[in-house]
Amino acid sequence: MHESFDSVVAQIAEVSLRPDGLPKVERVTCAVDCGTAINPDVVRAQMEGGIGYGLAAAMWSEITIVKGRVQERNFDGYRPLRIDEMPAVDVHIVSTGAAPTGVGEPGVPPIAPAVANALFHLTGRRVRRLPFARLTPAGTRTA
């Protein structure tokens, strides 16, 4: 669960392990309290997009520093989520009648913790570092 831009978003991830040991996020259930949803379709689309963007970062993106310098110079060095990696997403909009709040970014932060918690439930091992694609099935970092 995360609060940003006066919106509260909670996510639960259902995860399996692929044959290569990497996590596969099968489904994400998302609840968002963004006050009055002026356009519910846009709210759902923003949550789905934020989940995809955040999942790509959690799975593949990494900042590497060599001799004090960041090696990734721009976004072209980041692997995006591919269409077959996008989970099914269920978005539930909590209707509170409060003033409308932001939905552009709040869907991003909860996905990595949701996946890490699902991996703990699946494997019994805590994941404490990203990206997930650099983990072995035992939950340790690869070289």
C-alpha positions in Angstrom: 0.0 0.0 0.0 1.3 3.5 -0.8 -0.1 7.0 -0.6 1.0 9.7 -3.1 -0.7 12.7 -4.7 -3.4 12.2 -2.0 -4.4 8.9 -3.5 -4.0 5.5 -1.7 -3.2 2.5 -3.7 -2.9 -1.1 -2.5 -1.8 -4.0 -4.6 -1.7 -7.8 -4.3 0.4 -9.8 -6.8 0.0 -13.5 -7.7 3.3 -14.9 -8.7 4.6 -18.1 -10.1 8.2 -19.2 -10.9 9.1 -19.8 -14.5 11.2 -22.8 -15.5 14.3 -20.6 -15.5 13.6 -19.6 -11.9 12.5 -16.0 -12.6 9.2 -14.8 -11.2 6.2 -14.5 -13.4 3.5 -12.1 -12.2 0.3 -13.8 -13.2 -2.3 -11.3 -11.7 -2.4 -8.1 -9.8 -5.3 -6.9 -7.8 -5.3 -3.1 -7.3 -7.5 -1.0 -5.1 -7.3 2.8 -5.5 -8.9 5.5 -3.4 -8.6 8.6 -5.5 -11.5 10.5 -4.1 -14.2 11.0 -6.7 -13.2 9.2 -9.9 -14.2 11.7 -12.6 -13.4 9.2 -15.4 -13.2 5.6 -14.0 -11.8 4.3 -17.3 -8.9 6.7 -17.1 -8.3 5.7 -13.4 -8.1 2.0 -14.4 -5.9 2.8 -17.4 -3.5 4.8 -15.2 -3.3 2.0 -12.6 -2.7 -0.7 -15.3 0.0 1.5 -16.9 1.7 2.3 -13.6 1.7 -1.4 -12.7 3.4 -2.3 -16.1 5.9 0.5 -15.7 6.7 -0.3 -12.1 6.9 -4.0 -12.9 9.4 -3.4 -15.7 11.6 -1.4 -13.3 11.3 -4.0 -10.6 12.1 -6.9 -12.9 14.8 -5.5 -15.1 16.1 -2.1 -14.3 19.2 -1.5 -12.4 21.5 1.5 -11.8 25.1 0.4 -11.9 27.9 2.6 -10.7 31.5 2.1 -11.8 34.2 4.3 -10.3 31.6 6.7 -9.0 29.8 7.1 -12.3 26.3 5.9 -13.3 26.7 3.6 -16.3 23.1 3.9 -17.6 23.1 7.3 -19.4 19.4 7.4 -20.5 16.1 5.5 -20.6 17.3 3.6 -23.7 19.3 1.4 -21.4 16.2 0.1 -19.6 14.4 -3.0 -20.7 10.6 -2.5 -20.9 8.0 -5.0 -19.9 7.0 -7.1 -22.9 3.4 -7.8 -23.7 3.6 -11.5 -22.6 5.0 -10.4 -19.3 2.1 -8.0 -18.4 -0.1 -9.7 -15.8 -3.8 -9.7 -15.7 -4.9 -6.6 -13.7 -8.1 -6.1 -11.7 -8.6 -2.5 -10.6 -11.1 -1.7 -7.9 -11.9 2.0 -7.4 -12.9 2.8 -3.9 -15.7 5.4 -4.0 -15.3 7.8 -1.1 -17.0 10.9 -2.4 -13.9 13.0 -1.5 -12.4 15.5 -3.8 -10.6 14.0 -6.8 -6.9 13.2 -6.3 -4.0 12.1 -8.5 -3.9 8.8 -10.5 -0.9 9.4 -12.8 1.9 7.9 -10.6 0.3 6.3 -7.6 0.0 2.9 -9.3 3.8 2.5 -9.6 5.3 2.3 -6.1 3.2 -0.6 -4.6 4.1 -3.2 -7.3 7.6 -4.2 -6.3 6.7 -4.7 -2.6 3.6 -6.7 -3.7 5.8 -9.0 -5.9 8.4 -9.3 -3.2 5.7 -10.3 -0.7 4.3 -12.8 -3.1 7.7 -14.3 -3.7 8.2 -14.7 0.1 4.9 -16.5 0.3 5.9 -18.7 -2.6 9.5 -19.5 -1.7 9.8 -18.7 2.1 12.7 -16.3 1.3 12.6 -12.5 1.5 13.8 -10.5 -1.5 15.5 -7.4 -0.4 17.2 -6.2 -3.7 16.1 -5.3 -7.2 15.9 -6.2 -10.0 14.0 -9.4 -9.5 15.5 -10.8 -12.8 18.9 -10.9 -11.2 17.8 -13.3 -8.5 18.3 -17.1 -8.6 15.5 -19.4 -7.4 17.2 -19.4 -4.0 16.6 -15.7 -3.7 20.3 -14.7 -4.0 21.9 -12.3 -6.4 23.5 -13.6 -9.6 26.8 -12.2 -10.9 
